[in-house]
């Protein structure tokens, strides 16, 4: 339409296609948008070496589609794709309980996986905390959201437009994530408990969940 001509266009997406899909990270989306795949390896000194390879197509259930959405004809009119796995009711509840609407009759536990700043890490770190407790991370609206920039966009989005989104882009032929803030969760789940002993029950559940996450990500972090 004439009144929006010349302005950036962002597609906002979130996965609801199957049970548990909100537990997926953004890596598959990045692979599809840019037509790339990253695999880890290590040199003789034990340093992480990330190998990037081009992906021509994706196949699932007998269906084949071309990879590299941003390389398709006329996608230069799509300035970016905004992806999140956290734009749902639990996020609203967490931000309310940790902010202006604490409720002494309930306890909410948040647990999941987060960015590991170790330069040799290729798997996330687990986390678990009681929402609203002193010293726990502040949650922003942009947490768990990634803005994937189209490198061929006709109307590009400035990198500093959104203060708290992680931003994905291609730089010198390599894919980069620009992360903002010290706590960057990849995925999380919330467990709201009420009734007598709700806080202790949440803490016990959190301890058990954290142990499972630790074992899971320790296996993923094994050097291949």
Z-matrix of the N, CA and C atoms (Angstrom, degrees):
N
C 1 1.458
C 2 1.527 1 108.99
N 3 1.324 2 116.99 1 147.68
C 4 1.471 3 119.89 2 -175.12
C 5 1.528 4 114.00 3 -58.11
N 6 1.336 5 118.55 4 -35.41
C 7 1.461 6 119.46 5 -174.86
C 8 1.529 7 113.54 6 -73.89
N 9 1.356 8 118.43 7 -12.21
C 10 1.466 9 120.64 8 176.46
C 11 1.529 10 112.00 9 -114.58
N 12 1.304 11 117.12 10 3.36
C 13 1.459 12 120.36 11 -179.45
C 14 1.524 13 110.34 12 -63.27
N 15 1.335 14 115.04 13 133.95
C 16 1.458 15 120.52 14 179.36
C 17 1.514 16 114.76 15 89.10
N 18 1.329 17 117.60 16 0.85
C 19 1.461 18 121.49 17 178.60
C 20 1.531 19 110.27 18 -101.08
N 21 1.341 20 117.89 19 153.91
C 22 1.469 21 120.40 20 177.41
C 23 1.528 22 111.59 21 -65.60
N 24 1.333 23 115.18 22 150.55
C 25 1.456 24 122.57 23 176.49
C 26 1.527 25 108.23 24 -123.63
N 27 1.340 26 116.50 25 125.07
C 28 1.461 27 122.37 26 -179.84
C 29 1.526 28 108.56 27 -115.93
N 30 1.326 29 116.75 28 131.20
C 31 1.459 30 121.85 29 172.21
C 32 1.529 31 108.33 30 -93.23
N 33 1.327 32 117.35 31 125.72
C 34 1.465 33 121.97 32 178.12
C 35 1.524 34 108.87 33 -104.49
N 36 1.335 35 117.17 34 127.04
C 37 1.460 36 121.38 35 -175.39
C 38 1.527 37 110.41 36 -133.66
N 39 1.330 38 115.04 37 150.42
C 40 1.462 39 122.45 38 172.68
C 41 1.519 40 107.38 39 -149.66
N 42 1.322 41 116.75 40 143.95
C 43 1.467 42 121.54 41 -171.96
C 44 1.520 43 111.25 42 -90.87
N 45 1.335 44 116.20 43 118.76
C 46 1.457 45 122.53 44 173.65
C 47 1.531 46 110.53 45 -128.90
N 48 1.331 47 117.44 46 24.59
C 49 1.456 48 120.24 47 -169.05
C 50 1.526 49 113.98 48 -78.62
N 51 1.351 50 117.85 49 -15.98
C 52 1.457 51 119.77 50 178.32
C 53 1.518 52 109.17 51 -158.53
N 54 1.330 53 116.84 52 164.70
C 55 1.455 54 120.22 53 177.69
C 56 1.522 55 110.10 54 -59.07
N 57 1.317 56 116.39 55 133.09
C 58 1.454 57 120.35 56 178.44
C 59 1.509 58 115.51 57 84.93
N 60 1.334 59 117.58 58 1.42
C 61 1.464 60 119.23 59 -175.64
C 62 1.529 61 112.45 60 -67.01
N 63 1.340 62 117.37 61 -22.86
C 64 1.467 63 119.19 62 176.86
C 65 1.522 64 111.69 63 -71.74
N 66 1.325 65 117.12 64 -9.12
C 67 1.461 66 120.56 65 175.10
C 68 1.515 67 113.21 66 -86.16
N 69 1.338 68 117.66 67 -3.71
C 70 1.463 69 120.32 68 178.87
C 71 1.518 70 110.43 69 -77.93
N 72 1.322 71 116.75 70 146.24
C 73 1.464 72 120.97 71 174.72
C 74 1.524 73 109.02 72 -85.76
N 75 1.330 74 115.50 73 -177.30
C 76 1.463 75 121.11 74 -175.15
C 77 1.528 76 113.20 75 -87.29
N 78 1.326 77 118.53 76 -0.91
C 79 1.465 78 120.06 77 -171.09
C 80 1.522 79 112.99 78 -61.48
N 81 1.337 80 117.22 79 -40.62
C 82 1.469 81 119.14 80 -179.95
C 83 1.524 82 111.51 81 -64.95
N 84 1.330 83 116.29 82 -36.05
C 85 1.460 84 120.18 83 177.76
C 86 1.523 85 110.80 84 -64.18
N 87 1.329 86 116.41 85 -43.67
C 88 1.463 87 120.20 86 177.83
C 89 1.524 88 110.98 87 -62.08
N 90 1.341 89 116.44 88 -41.52
C 91 1.463 90 119.92 89 178.97
C 92 1.530 91 111.12 90 -58.13
N 93 1.334 92 115.58 91 -43.47
C 94 1.463 93 119.49 92 -178.16
C 95 1.523 94 112.37 93 -71.34
N 96 1.324 95 117.09 94 -45.36
C 97 1.464 96 119.89 95 -176.22
C 98 1.514 97 112.34 96 -62.48
N 99 1.334 98 116.20 97 -42.03
C 100 1.472 99 120.10 98 -173.82
C 101 1.529 100 112.98 99 -102.28
N 102 1.332 101 118.06 100 -8.02
C 103 1.455 102 120.56 101 -179.83
C 104 1.503 103 113.15 102 65.74
N 105 1.330 104 116.06 103 41.38
C 106 1.460 105 121.09 104 -179.01
C 107 1.528 106 109.77 105 -134.91
N 108 1.322 107 115.02 106 162.10
C 109 1.456 108 121.74 107 174.32
C 110 1.526 109 108.07 108 -142.68
N 111 1.332 110 116.26 109 138.66
C 112 1.455 111 120.74 110 179.01
C 113 1.526 112 109.72 111 -111.25
N 114 1.323 113 116.15 112 137.79
C 115 1.466 114 121.44 113 174.98
C 116 1.519 115 108.44 114 -130.18
N 117 1.348 116 117.16 115 143.75
C 118 1.471 117 120.03 116 -178.37
C 119 1.521 118 112.63 117 -90.28
N 120 1.324 119 115.84 118 149.07
C 121 1.464 120 122.83 119 169.44
C 122 1.530 121 106.52 120 -149.58
N 123 1.317 122 116.78 121 173.14
C 124 1.457 123 120.33 122 -177.38
C 125 1.516 124 109.79 123 -135.13
N 126 1.341 125 115.60 124 142.95
C 127 1.459 126 119.48 125 177.51
C 128 1.532 127 109.63 126 -83.12
N 129 1.320 128 116.20 127 -176.84
C 130 1.463 129 120.82 128 -175.95
C 131 1.523 130 112.53 129 -64.54
N 132 1.332 131 116.75 130 -24.00
C 133 1.462 132 120.77 131 179.43
C 134 1.523 133 112.56 132 -88.21
N 135 1.336 134 116.70 133 0.98
C 136 1.459 135 120.17 134 179.13
C 137 1.511 136 114.17 135 85.59
N 138 1.317 137 117.46 136 12.05
C 139 1.458 138 120.74 137 179.29
C 140 1.533 139 110.56 138 -84.45
N 141 1.310 140 115.12 139 141.42
C 142 1.458 141 120.54 140 179.92
C 143 1.525 142 110.86 141 -69.59
N 144 1.324 143 115.79 142 132.74
C 145 1.458 144 122.65 143 174.65
C 146 1.524 145 107.43 144 -123.68
N 147 1.323 146 116.66 145 118.36
C 148 1.459 147 121.01 146 -178.96
C 149 1.527 148 108.93 147 -95.69
N 150 1.315 149 115.52 148 123.84
C 151 1.463 150 121.81 149 -179.77
C 152 1.520 151 108.69 150 -102.76
N 153 1.323 152 116.24 151 126.44
C 154 1.459 153 121.83 152 179.68
C 155 1.524 154 109.57 153 -105.80
N 156 1.322 155 116.36 154 133.69
C 157 1.456 156 120.67 155 178.05
C 158 1.521 157 109.85 156 -133.90
N 159 1.315 158 115.57 157 149.37
C 160 1.455 159 121.11 158 178.99
C 161 1.525 160 110.33 159 -76.13
N 162 1.326 161 115.11 160 144.74
C 163 1.462 162 121.69 161 177.66
C 164 1.520 163 107.65 162 -117.61
N 165 1.321 164 117.22 163 124.12
C 166 1.469 165 121.22 164 -175.94
C 167 1.519 166 112.27 165 -86.12
N 168 1.345 167 116.94 166 -35.18
C 169 1.454 168 119.51 167 -175.27
C 170 1.521 169 110.54 168 -156.16
N 171 1.330 170 114.63 169 165.26
C 172 1.461 171 121.67 170 175.74
C 173 1.527 172 107.78 171 -124.45
N 174 1.337 173 115.40 172 140.33
C 175 1.458 174 120.60 173 -178.77
C 176 1.516 175 109.54 174 -130.09
N 177 1.331 176 115.61 175 133.63
C 178 1.466 177 120.48 176 176.15
C 179 1.520 178 109.02 177 -152.86
N 180 1.306 179 115.22 178 128.78
C 181 1.463 180 119.76 179 177.71
C 182 1.513 181 113.52 180 58.56
N 183 1.320 182 117.08 181 32.16
C 184 1.456 183 121.09 182 179.92
C 185 1.513 184 115.04 183 85.41
N 186 1.341 185 117.29 184 -6.17
C 187 1.461 186 120.73 185 178.84
C 188 1.524 187 109.28 186 -97.03
N 189 1.318 188 116.53 187 136.03
C 190 1.465 189 122.09 188 -179.30
C 191 1.525 190 108.91 189 -121.84
N 192 1.334 191 116.65 190 130.57
C 193 1.468 192 121.70 191 176.47
C 194 1.516 193 108.53 192 -128.98
N 195 1.331 194 117.86 193 150.79
C 196 1.470 195 119.57 194 177.01
C 197 1.526 196 110.56 195 -69.89
N 198 1.314 197 116.44 196 145.37
C 199 1.454 198 121.24 197 176.18
C 200 1.529 199 109.29 198 -89.19
N 201 1.335 200 115.63 199 174.54
C 202 1.457 201 120.18 200 177.78
C 203 1.523 202 112.91 201 75.29
N 204 1.341 203 117.02 202 61.31
C 205 1.467 204 120.42 203 -178.50
C 206 1.520 205 112.10 204 -53.14
N 207 1.330 206 116.63 205 -41.81
C 208 1.461 207 119.83 206 -177.83
C 209 1.533 208 112.77 207 -68.62
N 210 1.326 209 116.83 208 -10.36
C 211 1.462 210 120.40 209 177.48
C 212 1.528 211 112.50 210 -95.03
N 213 1.331 212 116.84 211 -5.92
C 214 1.462 213 120.03 212 -177.97
C 215 1.530 214 110.68 213 -74.26
N 216 1.339 215 117.45 214 154.87
C 217 1.472 216 120.52 215 -179.92
C 218 1.520 217 112.16 216 -57.93
N 219 1.326 218 115.53 217 137.95
C 220 1.465 219 125.15 218 174.41
C 221 1.530 220 114.33 219 70.85
N 222 1.332 221 118.09 220 3.84
C 223 1.468 222 118.26 221 176.27
C 224 1.523 223 112.05 222 -77.21
N 225 1.313 224 118.04 223 -1.44
C 226 1.467 225 119.75 224 174.55
C 227 1.524 226 111.62 225 -64.24
N 228 1.330 227 116.51 226 -15.33
C 229 1.468 228 120.17 227 177.60
C 230 1.526 229 112.05 228 -82.96
N 231 1.327 230 116.97 229 -10.12
C 232 1.468 231 121.72 230 173.68
C 233 1.525 232 106.86 231 -93.57
N 234 1.322 233 117.10 232 109.22
C 235 1.469 234 120.29 233 -174.63
C 236 1.519 235 112.16 234 -72.96
N 237 1.323 236 116.85 235 -33.79
C 238 1.458 237 120.71 236 -177.74
C 239 1.518 238 109.07 237 -166.42
N 240 1.327 239 115.09 238 164.95
C 241 1.458 240 121.83 239 173.10
C 242 1.523 241 107.46 240 -121.41
N 243 1.326 242 115.78 241 124.35
C 244 1.461 243 121.73 242 178.41
C 245 1.522 244 108.38 243 -97.98
N 246 1.331 245 116.21 244 120.52
C 247 1.464 246 122.15 245 -177.11
C 248 1.520 247 109.28 246 -119.42
N 249 1.324 248 116.56 247 141.22
C 250 1.467 249 120.57 248 173.44
C 251 1.510 250 109.44 249 -149.64
N 252 1.330 251 116.17 250 155.47
C 253 1.457 252 121.03 251 171.27
C 254 1.527 253 110.13 252 -120.96
N 255 1.345 254 116.20 253 23.15
C 256 1.464 255 119.49 254 -174.20
C 257 1.526 256 113.46 255 -138.52
N 258 1.308 257 118.92 256 18.23
C 259 1.460 258 119.38 257 -178.76
C 260 1.512 259 112.86 258 -90.16
N 261 1.332 260 117.38 259 50.93
C 262 1.456 261 121.63 260 -173.44
C 263 1.530 262 110.85 261 -129.28
N 264 1.340 263 116.16 262 -177.63
C 265 1.468 264 122.08 263 -175.17
C 266 1.532 265 113.17 264 -55.49
N 267 1.348 266 120.51 265 -42.41
C 268 1.463 267 118.43 266 -179.71
C 269 1.531 268 113.86 267 -56.36
N 270 1.314 269 117.55 268 -34.77
C 271 1.465 270 119.50 269 178.77
C 272 1.530 271 110.64 270 -65.26
N 273 1.322 272 116.99 271 -44.84
C 274 1.462 273 120.54 272 177.50
C 275 1.532 274 110.29 273 -59.51
N 276 1.328 275 116.09 274 -41.84
C 277 1.463 276 120.39 275 -179.06
C 278 1.521 277 111.52 276 -65.80
N 279 1.336 278 116.89 277 -45.16
C 280 1.470 279 120.15 278 179.79
C 281 1.521 280 110.85 279 -60.22
N 282 1.331 281 116.80 280 -46.36
C 283 1.461 282 119.92 281 -176.73
C 284 1.525 283 111.05 282 -67.59
N 285 1.327 284 117.20 283 -31.00
C 286 1.462 285 120.22 284 177.40
C 287 1.522 286 110.92 285 -71.34
N 288 1.341 287 117.05 286 -46.64
C 289 1.462 288 120.91 287 -177.84
C 290 1.525 289 111.81 288 -66.14
N 291 1.334 290 116.77 289 -36.33
C 292 1.467 291 120.46 290 -179.73
C 293 1.517 292 111.86 291 -81.55
N 294 1.331 293 116.58 292 -12.43
C 295 1.455 294 120.42 293 -175.91
C 296 1.514 295 112.96 294 -113.63
N 297 1.324 296 117.42 295 -114.41
C 298 1.465 297 120.12 296 -169.92
C 299 1.525 298 115.25 297 -81.89
N 300 1.351 299 118.56 298 -7.67
C 301 1.463 300 119.49 299 -173.64
C 302 1.532 301 112.04 300 -129.14
N 303 1.328 302 119.60 301 57.68
C 304 1.465 303 120.01 302 175.66
C 305 1.528 304 110.84 303 -65.36
N 306 1.325 305 115.66 304 147.97
C 307 1.462 306 120.38 305 -177.35
C 308 1.537 307 108.13 306 -130.56
N 309 1.341 308 118.46 307 111.10
C 310 1.466 309 120.45 308 -178.00
C 311 1.520 310 113.51 309 -68.26
N 312 1.320 311 118.15 310 -9.74
C 313 1.463 312 121.04 311 -176.57
C 314 1.528 313 112.83 312 -92.65
N 315 1.325 314 117.84 313 -2.69
C 316 1.465 315 120.97 314 179.85
C 317 1.525 316 109.41 315 -137.83
N 318 1.328 317 114.86 316 158.01
C 319 1.465 318 121.84 317 172.83
C 320 1.521 319 107.72 318 -131.39
N 321 1.317 320 116.20 319 132.79
C 322 1.465 321 120.27 320 177.30
C 323 1.524 322 109.51 321 -113.83
N 324 1.321 323 114.94 322 128.59
C 325 1.452 324 122.93 323 175.86
C 326 1.527 325 108.81 324 -101.75
N 327 1.328 326 116.66 325 135.59
C 328 1.456 327 121.35 326 173.08
C 329 1.522 328 108.20 327 -119.24
N 330 1.334 329 116.91 328 133.08
C 331 1.461 330 120.40 329 179.78
C 332 1.529 331 109.15 330 -147.30
N 333 1.328 332 115.54 331 154.27
C 334 1.458 333 119.53 332 -178.54
C 335 1.510 334 111.71 333 168.86
N 336 1.334 335 116.46 334 -146.35
C 337 1.458 336 122.06 335 -177.98
C 338 1.522 337 109.71 336 -126.38
N 339 1.337 338 115.62 337 150.93
C 340 1.451 339 121.53 338 -174.96
C 341 1.524 340 110.88 339 -139.78
N 342 1.316 341 115.42 340 165.31
C 343 1.463 342 122.95 341 178.80
C 344 1.522 343 110.64 342 -63.35
N 345 1.322 344 115.98 343 134.61
C 346 1.461 345 123.10 344 175.56
C 347 1.523 346 108.05 345 -102.47
N 348 1.346 347 118.85 346 116.18
C 349 1.471 348 120.41 347 -176.62
C 350 1.527 349 114.25 348 -73.37
N 351 1.320 350 118.07 349 -5.95
C 352 1.468 351 120.66 350 177.19
C 353 1.528 352 108.45 351 -59.63
N 354 1.346 353 118.69 352 122.27
C 355 1.471 354 119.75 353 -177.19
C 356 1.525 355 113.48 354 -64.02
N 357 1.322 356 118.45 355 -15.62
C 358 1.459 357 121.06 356 178.84
C 359 1.524 358 112.83 357 -100.40
N 360 1.324 359 116.95 358 4.86
C 361 1.469 360 120.13 359 -179.46
C 362 1.526 361 110.32 360 -83.10
N 363 1.308 362 115.64 361 142.08
C 364 1.469 363 119.61 362 173.80
C 365 1.518 364 110.69 363 -128.99
N 366 1.327 365 117.41 364 6.69
C 367 1.464 366 122.84 365 175.22
C 368 1.523 367 107.99 366 -127.75
N 369 1.316 368 117.70 367 153.61
C 370 1.467 369 120.07 368 -177.25
C 371 1.520 370 112.31 369 -76.79
N 372 1.332 371 114.89 370 170.41
C 373 1.459 372 122.53 371 173.02
C 374 1.523 373 109.48 372 -99.44
N 375 1.343 374 117.79 373 145.53
C 376 1.462 375 119.52 374 174.56
C 377 1.516 376 110.65 375 -80.25
N 378 1.328 377 116.17 376 157.36
C 379 1.465 378 120.67 377 173.24
C 380 1.517 379 108.95 378 -148.67
N 381 1.320 380 115.32 379 157.75
C 382 1.459 381 122.37 380 173.87
C 383 1.514 382 107.72 381 -158.35
N 384 1.329 383 117.26 382 135.83
C 385 1.454 384 120.32 383 177.20
C 386 1.527 385 110.45 384 -156.61
N 387 1.342 386 114.23 385 159.01
C 388 1.458 387 121.01 386 175.68
C 389 1.522 388 107.99 387 -85.18
N 390 1.306 389 116.98 388 122.06
C 391 1.461 390 122.22 389 -176.74
C 392 1.534 391 109.61 390 -61.02
N 393 1.337 392 114.52 391 128.52
C 394 1.453 393 120.60 392 177.02
C 395 1.506 394 115.01 393 91.50
N 396 1.347 395 118.31 394 -7.20
C 397 1.460 396 120.00 395 178.22
C 398 1.531 397 110.54 396 -68.28
N 399 1.332 398 118.42 397 149.48
C 400 1.471 399 120.78 398 177.36
C 401 1.530 400 111.32 399 -58.63
N 402 1.315 401 115.50 400 138.43
C 403 1.457 402 120.53 401 177.87
C 404 1.508 403 115.56 402 84.23
N 405 1.327 404 118.45 403 -4.51
C 406 1.463 405 120.25 404 178.53
C 407 1.533 406 109.65 405 -81.45
N 408 1.332 407 117.75 406 158.05
C 409 1.469 408 120.13 407 -176.23
C 410 1.525 409 112.76 408 -62.64
N 411 1.309 410 115.19 409 143.16
C 412 1.465 411 120.17 410 170.96
C 413 1.526 412 108.71 411 -74.50
N 414 1.314 413 116.26 412 139.70
C 415 1.463 414 120.42 413 178.94
C 416 1.517 415 109.51 414 -104.01
N 417 1.325 416 116.11 415 131.57
C 418 1.457 417 122.29 416 178.36
C 419 1.525 418 109.05 417 -110.86
N 420 1.332 419 114.95 418 165.41
C 421 1.466 420 118.89 419 177.96
C 422 1.521 421 111.26 420 -64.90
N 423 1.340 422 117.51 421 -28.49
C 424 1.456 423 120.20 422 -177.24
C 425 1.509 424 114.59 423 -85.48
N 426 1.344 425 117.16 424 -5.65
C 427 1.454 426 119.54 425 -179.98
C 428 1.517 427 110.40 426 -62.68
N 429 1.328 428 117.09 427 135.34
C 430 1.465 429 125.24 428 -178.74
C 431 1.525 430 112.78 429 72.15
N 432 1.326 431 117.41 430 10.52
C 433 1.473 432 121.07 431 175.65
C 434 1.528 433 109.27 432 -108.40
N 435 1.315 434 116.06 433 141.35
C 436 1.469 435 121.89 434 178.70
C 437 1.520 436 108.91 435 -128.57
N 438 1.314 437 115.40 436 131.23
C 439 1.456 438 121.23 437 175.08
C 440 1.522 439 107.66 438 -101.83
N 441 1.334 440 116.32 439 109.81
C 442 1.463 441 121.77 440 179.51
C 443 1.529 442 108.77 441 -88.88
N 444 1.323 443 116.68 442 114.52
C 445 1.456 444 121.79 443 -177.93
C 446 1.527 445 110.27 444 -81.97
N 447 1.324 446 115.39 445 136.20
C 448 1.457 447 121.34 446 174.79
C 449 1.525 448 108.66 447 -80.68
N 450 1.347 449 117.91 448 115.65
C 451 1.468 450 119.46 449 -177.93
C 452 1.528 451 113.21 450 -65.86
N 453 1.337 452 117.48 451 -15.87
C 454 1.462 453 121.32 452 -178.89
C 455 1.532 454 111.82 453 -110.79
N 456 1.335 455 116.57 454 17.52
C 457 1.462 456 120.70 455 -174.99
C 458 1.528 457 111.69 456 -61.36
N 459 1.312 458 115.74 457 135.17
C 460 1.461 459 121.00 458 175.54
C 461 1.522 460 110.24 459 -71.59
N 462 1.333 461 116.14 460 -33.12
C 463 1.465 462 121.66 461 178.63
C 464 1.531 463 108.18 462 -127.10
N 465 1.331 464 117.66 463 82.64
C 466 1.474 465 120.73 464 -173.74
C 467 1.522 466 113.24 465 -69.22
N 468 1.340 467 114.65 466 157.59
C 469 1.461 468 123.23 467 177.26
C 470 1.530 469 108.85 468 -94.17
N 471 1.327 470 119.83 469 130.54
C 472 1.467 471 120.66 470 176.09
C 473 1.529 472 110.67 471 -59.97
N 474 1.323 473 117.16 472 142.64
C 475 1.455 474 121.08 473 -176.49
C 476 1.521 475 113.04 474 -65.43
N 477 1.315 476 117.94 475 -26.87
C 478 1.461 477 120.62 476 -175.67
C 479 1.532 478 112.32 477 -101.35
N 480 1.325 479 117.88 478 17.99
C 481 1.454 480 120.07 479 -176.24
C 482 1.532 481 111.59 480 -69.50
N 483 1.335 482 117.02 481 -39.52
C 484 1.462 483 121.87 482 -178.74
C 485 1.529 484 109.01 483 -109.36
N 486 1.317 485 116.80 484 124.19
C 487 1.452 486 121.06 485 -169.69
C 488 1.522 487 114.18 486 -73.11
N 489 1.331 488 118.25 487 -32.29
C 490 1.462 489 119.35 488 -171.11
C 491 1.521 490 114.60 489 -116.63
N 492 1.324 491 119.14 490 -6.03
C 493 1.462 492 120.75 491 177.34
C 494 1.529 493 109.70 492 -70.34
N 495 1.340 494 116.09 493 142.25
C 496 1.459 495 119.46 494 160.91
C 497 1.525 496 107.21 495 -71.73
N 498 1.328 497 116.59 496 142.68
C 499 1.467 498 120.18 497 -177.25
C 500 1.522 499 109.79 498 -122.68
N 501 1.326 500 115.47 499 126.57
C 502 1.456 501 121.71 500 178.36
C 503 1.510 502 110.14 501 -103.44
N 504 1.319 503 116.13 502 136.67
C 505 1.463 504 119.68 503 179.92
C 506 1.528 505 110.20 504 -157.41
N 507 1.303 506 115.83 505 166.23
C 508 1.456 507 122.92 506 175.21
C 509 1.522 508 108.53 507 -98.32
N 510 1.326 509 116.19 508 127.44
C 511 1.458 510 121.30 509 178.32
C 512 1.525 511 108.60 510 -134.94
N 513 1.332 512 116.44 511 122.32
C 514 1.471 513 122.47 512 -177.67
C 515 1.529 514 111.36 513 53.43
N 516 1.320 515 115.89 514 39.13
C 517 1.453 516 121.01 515 177.43
C 518 1.507 517 115.06 516 80.65
N 519 1.338 518 118.86 517 -0.28
C 520 1.450 519 122.48 518 -178.59
C 521 1.526 520 110.44 519 -116.04
N 522 1.335 521 116.03 520 144.61
C 523 1.459 522 120.27 521 176.97
C 524 1.518 523 109.90 522 -80.89
N 525 1.334 524 117.37 523 135.56
C 526 1.457 525 123.01 524 179.66
C 527 1.518 526 110.09 525 -131.35
N 528 1.338 527 115.96 526 143.83
C 529 1.457 528 122.60 527 168.87
C 530 1.524 529 108.18 528 -104.78
N 531 1.310 530 117.13 529 124.86
C 532 1.455 531 122.12 530 175.51
C 533 1.518 532 107.05 531 -100.11
N 534 1.332 533 115.97 532 105.76
C 535 1.460 534 121.48 533 -174.25
C 536 1.520 535 110.16 534 -98.41
N 537 1.320 536 115.30 535 143.34
C 538 1.457 537 121.21 536 -176.65
C 539 1.527 538 108.98 537 -122.99
N 540 1.316 539 116.01 538 123.82
C 541 1.462 540 119.85 539 -178.97
C 542 1.513 541 110.94 540 100.72
N 543 1.333 542 115.75 541 156.41
C 544 1.455 543 120.49 542 -177.84
C 545 1.515 544 113.88 543 -79.15
N 546 1.329 545 117.69 544 -24.37
C 547 1.461 546 121.74 545 -179.42
C 548 1.518 547 108.46 546 -112.10
N 549 1.343 548 115.81 547 111.43
C 550 1.466 549 121.55 548 -176.91
C 551 1.531 550 108.32 549 -123.81
N 552 1.336 551 118.17 550 93.32
C 553 1.469 552 120.08 551 178.40
C 554 1.523 553 111.67 552 -76.44
N 555 1.337 554 115.47 553 141.81
C 556 1.462 555 120.57 554 174.70
C 557 1.524 556 111.15 555 -89.30
N 558 1.316 557 115.54 556 -38.26
C 559 1.465 558 121.15 557 175.71
C 560 1.518 559 107.63 558 -156.43
N 561 1.329 560 115.83 559 155.73
C 562 1.453 561 119.13 560 176.59
C 563 1.519 562 109.96 561 -153.62
N 564 1.313 563 115.27 562 159.42
C 565 1.454 564 122.69 563 173.70
C 566 1.525 565 108.00 564 -127.79
N 567 1.313 566 116.67 565 155.16
C 568 1.454 567 121.76 566 -179.53
C 569 1.522 568 109.57 567 -123.93
N 570 1.339 569 115.18 568 144.66
C 571 1.454 570 121.32 569 179.46
C 572 1.521 571 107.46 570 -132.72
N 573 1.328 572 116.12 571 113.70
C 574 1.463 573 121.93 572 -178.00
C 575 1.528 574 109.37 573 -100.20
N 576 1.338 575 116.10 574 124.96
C 577 1.463 576 121.54 575 -176.32
C 578 1.525 577 109.23 576 -124.03
N 579 1.331 578 115.99 577 134.48
C 580 1.456 579 120.49 578 175.49
C 581 1.528 580 108.97 579 -125.91
N 582 1.323 581 116.91 580 -174.65
C 583 1.454 582 120.84 581 179.71
C 584 1.526 583 112.27 582 87.02
N 585 1.327 584 115.91 583 178.65
C 586 1.451 585 121.55 584 -177.62
C 587 1.530 586 110.90 585 -61.16
N 588 1.316 587 115.22 586 134.32
C 589 1.464 588 120.02 587 178.95
C 590 1.512 589 114.47 588 71.25
N 591 1.335 590 117.62 589 24.71
C 592 1.472 591 120.19 590 -174.06
C 593 1.526 592 112.48 591 -62.15
N 594 1.322 593 117.75 592 -36.86
C 595 1.471 594 119.12 593 -178.52
C 596 1.528 595 111.42 594 -67.93
N 597 1.318 596 116.88 595 -46.01
C 598 1.454 597 119.96 596 179.26
C 599 1.521 598 111.11 597 -63.76
N 600 1.329 599 115.77 598 -38.52
C 601 1.467 600 119.48 599 178.13
C 602 1.531 601 110.88 600 -63.09
N 603 1.336 602 116.64 601 -40.69
C 604 1.462 603 120.52 602 179.15
C 605 1.527 604 110.94 603 -65.84
N 606 1.337 605 116.63 604 -40.05
C 607 1.460 606 120.04 605 179.88
C 608 1.526 607 111.13 606 -66.40
N 609 1.326 608 117.27 607 -39.99
C 610 1.464 609 120.70 608 177.89
C 611 1.526 610 111.03 609 -65.26
N 612 1.331 611 115.94 610 -42.80
C 613 1.463 612 120.37 611 177.66
C 614 1.529 613 109.77 612 -62.32
N 615 1.334 614 116.98 613 -41.13
C 616 1.460 615 121.01 614 -179.99
C 617 1.514 616 112.46 615 -63.97
N 618 1.336 617 117.72 616 -40.60
C 619 1.465 618 120.62 617 177.62
C 620 1.522 619 110.83 618 -60.68
N 621 1.342 620 116.26 619 -44.15
C 622 1.461 621 119.88 620 -179.59
C 623 1.525 622 111.12 621 -66.50
N 624 1.344 623 116.87 622 -42.75
C 625 1.469 624 120.41 623 179.50
C 626 1.518 625 111.13 624 -63.46
N 627 1.325 626 116.65 625 -40.57
C 628 1.464 627 120.24 626 -178.85
C 629 1.529 628 110.90 627 -64.42
N 630 1.331 629 117.64 628 -39.20
C 631 1.459 630 120.63 629 178.46
C 632 1.521 631 111.47 630 -61.83
N 633 1.332 632 116.17 631 -41.52
C 634 1.469 633 120.20 632 178.27
C 635 1.520 634 110.47 633 -64.46
N 636 1.344 635 117.07 634 -44.22
C 637 1.456 636 120.82 635 179.23
C 638 1.521 637 111.28 636 -63.50
N 639 1.313 638 117.50 637 -40.10
C 640 1.469 639 120.63 638 178.37
C 641 1.522 640 111.18 639 -59.93
N 642 1.317 641 117.41 640 -45.71
C 643 1.463 642 120.41 641 179.82
C 644 1.522 643 110.86 642 -65.15
N 645 1.330 644 116.47 643 -41.09
C 646 1.468 645 120.36 644 -178.37
C 647 1.516 646 111.55 645 -62.89
N 648 1.327 647 117.29 646 -49.68
C 649 1.454 648 119.95 647 -175.68
C 650 1.519 649 112.76 648 -77.09
N 651 1.341 650 117.54 649 -22.77
C 652 1.458 651 119.81 650 173.01
C 653 1.529 652 110.24 651 -64.87
N 654 1.329 653 116.33 652 -38.68
C 655 1.473 654 119.37 653 176.50
C 656 1.525 655 110.73 654 -66.98
N 657 1.338 656 117.33 655 -39.68
C 658 1.455 657 119.87 656 -179.90
C 659 1.521 658 112.13 657 -67.26
N 660 1.339 659 116.33 658 -28.42
C 661 1.457 660 120.40 659 -176.61
C 662 1.513 661 113.73 660 -84.74
N 663 1.339 662 116.71 661 0.86
C 664 1.454 663 119.15 662 178.75
C 665 1.531 664 110.28 663 -60.97
N 666 1.302 665 115.99 664 136.80
C 667 1.468 666 120.97 665 -179.47
C 668 1.515 667 109.76 666 -70.53
N 669 1.338 668 115.58 667 125.60
C 670 1.457 669 120.25 668 -176.55
C 671 1.531 670 109.83 669 -101.81
